[in-house]
């Protein structure tokens, strides 16, 4: 698993006071546009290496993604 992927999972573990704070941190700390960041997060959710590295975060995000898909 690459360092950037570990950094993305670490960002997802953090709590943010507002959505804007998270997007700002994504830009400043990871150097990514928020849209690209969320594309990478979504790809990580299907990566077995990500699940092995951080099962709590990956499973939480999978539940959120599945719930959103169910709403559509």
Secondary structure, DSSP 4 states (H G I P E B T S, - for coil): --HHHHHHHHHHHS--SSHHHHHHHIIIII---HHHHHHHHHHHTT-HHHHHH-HHHHHHHHHHHHHHHHH-
